[in-house]
């Protein structure tokens, strides 16, 4: 029957609850008529995340519509972004698309991957879904749906999931669109507009970019992944065996970005060090825009760059508020698009200048046009960061705040968000993970005069190759 479905006129015949009944008397007719009215008012719920309707979706809608009055739940942009690629088509447009399908009774928003809120509100008699969630990360969502339906007598109807090479090609086309500079560049602003805490992981070449792009953690029926990539000056220099003193020029760093954007789709946040002199900074801004980068972060220091990890152990000079503000204004004036963001990184806490100096600079830089501020600290405890968040948010509840919790790493993302942070950057973790692995492998081979002993902690190259998309 599954093989024939869609190829001939097969209709579901529901004989449940006496839909088929013999009528011999007026009383029988009254009973059946009453039951038919109940059937006609029966509601069916189905949820969609897609922004591209294909024949598989339309076939499922057609089947669901025959079972009752069809309510379609359209997943919010945030819900879609949480478990798959960022939606190319916004929730508003996706909702309108489903509203224009003949026979759809109602279209509503489903704010999360969980069906609970909508099921408890609308109490549909039937939920329709493909059978792809019988296993895998969505199984807990299915289990929750079954439990909720059982609580009020609803039921679940599952149809075979449509797998077709044409659908895979459509998905590949959508990924290609997401990788385009004009589409990628504005996605960071859109994520922030969802009232979402954005997480970014460091990437320093195409392979680490693919790891950030594709790593997913399945939790409680949902899926968590990184929202963006951080192209760090420190890691870019380290990957080239160079000191982190702005020795690697911008041309080389732009090449790193090109390697990453060729194989990924997620927004990129670029570590711009001090930004250089204003006359050079304006060209950096324009080049990053063309490459599709979403944000540059520049720090308010002058002279030869010294990594902030050293704090006051080495001589570091903080720029004046006036000079740095002028650099921000020059960068904003040079922008060609509205989506690109300039973030001011404030080194006051690193250089032990105190909270008041940090706040004064933050408000001044926002006034100069900064789209976001980054507060940096190298202390193990987050007290000074929490103090900054509290004081800044008393006066400014809108400007995004970026944090890099490398030192104060015991605090969860949820707590940072509750205190007013917007972007969390994991600034150098893939590089720090790679170097010990490289050293251990080299040492093991030297010690044993062969490579057998290190096989147990090496990934087979076939698995590494699977990370690389064929179209790349």
Residue pairs with C-beta under 8 A, 6 or more apart in sequence:
1 10
2 160
4 10
5 160
6 59
11 66
12 63
12 66
12 67
14 67
17 35
18 35
19 35
19 39
21 28
21 31
21 32
21 35
22 28
23 29
23 32
39 68
41 68
41 69
42 67
42 68
42 69
42 125
42 126
43 68
43 69
43 70
43 71
43 105
43 122
43 123
43 124
43 125
43 126
44 64
44 65
44 67
44 68
44 69
44 70
44 71
44 124
44 125
44 126
44 127
44 128
45 71
45 72
45 73
45 115
45 118
45 119
45 122
45 124
45 126
45 127
45 128
46 60
46 61
46 64
46 70
46 71
46 72
46 73
46 127
46 128
46 129
47 72
47 73
47 74
47 75
47 110
47 115
47 118
47 129
48 57
48 72
48 73
48 74
48 75
48 94
48 98
49 74
49 75
49 79
49 80
49 84
49 87
50 57
50 94
51 87
51 88
51 89
51 93
51 94
51 97
51 174
52 89
52 170
52 174
53 97
54 164
54 166
54 167
54 170
55 162
56 162
56 164
56 167
58 101
59 162
60 128
60 130
60 159
60 162
61 70
61 72
61 101
61 103
61 104
63 128
63 159
64 70
64 126
64 128
64 157
65 103
65 104
67 126
67 128
67 157
68 125
68 126
69 105
69 106
70 103
70 104
70 105
70 106
71 105
71 106
71 107
71 108
71 122
71 124
72 98
72 104
72 106
72 107
72 108
73 108
73 109
73 110
73 115
73 118
74 91
74 94
74 95
74 98
74 107
74 108
74 109
74 110
75 91
75 110
75 113
76 91
76 109
76 110
76 111
76 112
77 86
77 87
77 90
77 91
77 190
77 194
78 111
78 194
78 195
78 196
79 110
79 111
79 112
79 113
80 86
80 87
81 87
81 191
81 194
81 196
81 227
82 113
82 222
82 223
82 224
82 225
83 113
83 137
83 216
83 222
83 223
83 225
84 223
85 174
85 175
85 178
85 265
86 178
86 187
86 190
86 191
86 265
86 266
87 94
88 174
88 177
88 178
88 183
89 97
91 109
95 107
95 109
98 104
98 107
99 107
108 118
108 122
110 117
110 118
111 117
112 222
113 138
113 141
113 221
113 222
113 223
114 141
114 144
114 221
114 222
115 127
115 141
115 144
115 145
115 148
116 144
116 148
119 127
119 145
119 148
119 149
119 154
120 148
123 152
123 154
124 154
125 154
125 155
126 154
126 155
126 156
126 157
127 145
127 149
127 154
127 155
127 156
127 157
128 156
128 157
128 158
128 159
129 142
129 145
129 156
129 157
129 158
129 159
130 158
130 159
130 160
130 161
130 162
131 158
131 159
131 160
131 161
132 138
132 161
133 139
133 141
133 142
134 142
134 158
137 216
137 218
137 221
137 222
137 223
138 221
139 221
140 220
140 221
141 221
141 222
142 156
143 221
144 221
145 156
146 156
148 154
149 155
149 156
172 471
175 265
176 471
177 183
178 184
178 187
178 265
179 261
179 264
179 265
180 292
181 261
181 289
181 290
181 291
181 292
182 292
183 292
184 261
184 265
184 266
184 267
184 268
184 292
184 294
185 267
185 289
185 292
185 293
185 294
185 337
185 339
185 340
186 294
186 337
186 338
186 339
187 266
187 267
187 294
188 198
188 228
188 267
188 269
188 294
188 295
188 339
188 341
189 294
189 339
189 341
191 198
191 227
191 228
191 267
192 198
192 400
192 422
192 423
196 227
197 413
197 414
197 416
197 417
197 421
197 422
197 423
197 424
198 227
198 228
198 422
198 423
198 424
199 226
199 227
199 228
199 413
199 423
199 424
199 425
199 426
200 226
200 227
200 228
200 229
200 230
200 269
200 423
200 424
200 425
200 426
201 212
201 226
201 228
201 229
201 230
201 426
201 429
201 430
202 208
202 212
202 229
202 230
202 231
202 232
202 235
202 425
202 426
202 427
202 428
202 429
202 430
202 431
203 209
203 211
203 212
203 229
203 230
203 231
203 260
203 264
203 430
204 231
204 232
204 235
204 236
204 238
204 239
204 256
204 430
204 431
205 239
205 256
205 259
205 260
206 259
206 260
206 262
206 263
206 264
207 464
207 467
207 468
208 430
209 229
209 259
209 260
209 263
209 264
210 263
210 264
210 467
210 468
210 469
211 430
211 467
212 226
212 229
212 264
212 266
212 430
213 229
213 263
213 264
213 265
213 266
214 467
215 225
215 226
216 223
216 224
216 225
217 223
217 224
217 225
218 224
226 266
227 266
227 267
228 266
228 267
228 268
228 269
228 294
228 423
229 260
229 264
229 266
229 267
229 268
229 269
230 268
230 269
230 271
230 425
230 426
230 427
231 253
231 256
231 257
231 260
231 268
231 269
231 270
231 271
232 271
232 427
232 428
232 431
233 244
233 246
233 248
233 253
233 271
233 272
233 273
233 305
234 244
234 271
234 307
234 427
234 428
234 431
235 427
235 428
235 430
235 431
236 248
236 252
236 253
236 256
236 271
237 243
237 244
237 245
237 247
237 248
238 244
238 431
239 431
240 248
240 252
242 248
244 305
244 307
245 304
245 305
245 306
246 273
246 274
246 276
246 304
246 305
250 280
250 284
250 287
254 287
254 288
254 291
257 268
257 270
257 288
257 291
257 293
258 291
260 268
261 268
261 291
261 292
262 472
263 468
263 469
263 472
267 294
267 295
268 291
268 292
268 293
268 294
268 295
269 293
269 294
269 295
269 296
269 297
269 343
269 423
269 425
270 288
270 293
270 295
270 296
270 297
271 297
272 281
272 284
272 296
272 297
272 298
273 298
273 299
273 305
274 298
274 299
274 300
274 301
274 302
274 305
274 319
275 281
275 284
275 296
275 298
275 299
275 327
275 331
276 284
278 326
278 327
278 330
278 331
279 330
281 298
281 327
281 330
281 331
281 334
282 330
282 331
282 333
282 334
283 334
284 296
285 296
285 331
285 334
285 335
285 340
285 342
286 334
286 335
286 336
288 296
288 340
289 335
289 336
289 337
289 340
293 340
294 339
294 340
294 341
295 340
295 341
295 342
295 343
295 371
295 372
296 331
296 340
296 341
296 342
296 343
297 343
297 344
297 345
297 374
297 402
298 327
298 328
298 331
298 342
298 343
298 344
298 345
299 308
299 345
299 346
299 347
299 376
300 318
300 319
300 321
300 324
300 344
300 345
300 346
300 347
300 361
300 365
301 316
301 317
301 318
301 319
301 347
302 317
302 318
302 319
302 323
303 316
303 317
306 314
306 315
306 316
308 316
308 347
308 350
308 376
308 378
309 378
310 316
311 350
311 351
311 352
311 378
312 351
312 352
316 347
316 350
316 351
318 347
318 348
318 351
318 353
319 327
321 360
321 361
321 364
321 365
324 344
324 361
324 365
324 368
325 364
325 365
325 367
325 368
326 368
328 342
328 344
328 365
328 368
328 369
328 370
329 368
329 369
331 342
331 369
332 342
332 369
341 371
341 372
342 369
342 370
342 371
342 372
343 370
343 371
343 372
343 373
343 374
343 400
343 402
344 361
344 362
344 365
344 366
344 370
344 372
344 373
344 374
345 373
345 374
345 376
345 402
346 358
346 361
346 362
346 365
346 373
346 374
346 375
346 376
347 376
348 354
348 355
348 357
348 358
348 361
349 355
349 358
349 375
349 376
349 377
349 379
349 384
349 385
349 388
350 376
350 377
350 378
355 384
355 387
355 388
355 391
358 375
358 388
359 388
359 391
359 392
362 373
362 375
362 388
362 392
362 396
363 392
363 395
363 396
365 373
366 373
366 396
366 399
370 399
371 399
371 400
372 399
372 400
372 401
372 402
372 422
372 423
373 392
373 399
373 400
373 401
373 402
374 401
374 402
374 403
374 404
375 385
375 388
375 389
375 401
375 402
375 403
376 404
377 384
377 385
377 407
377 408
378 406
378 407
379 407
379 408
380 407
380 408
381 408
382 405
382 408
382 410
382 411
385 403
385 405
385 408
386 419
389 401
389 419
389 420
389 421
390 419
390 420
392 401
392 420
393 419
393 420
397 420
400 422
400 423
401 420
401 421
401 422
401 423
402 421
402 422
402 423
402 424
402 425
403 416
403 421
403 423
403 424
403 425
404 424
404 425
404 427
405 411
405 416
405 424
406 426
406 427
406 428
413 424
416 424
437 457
440 454
440 457
441 454
441 457
441 458
444 451
444 453
444 454
445 451
445 453
445 454
447 453
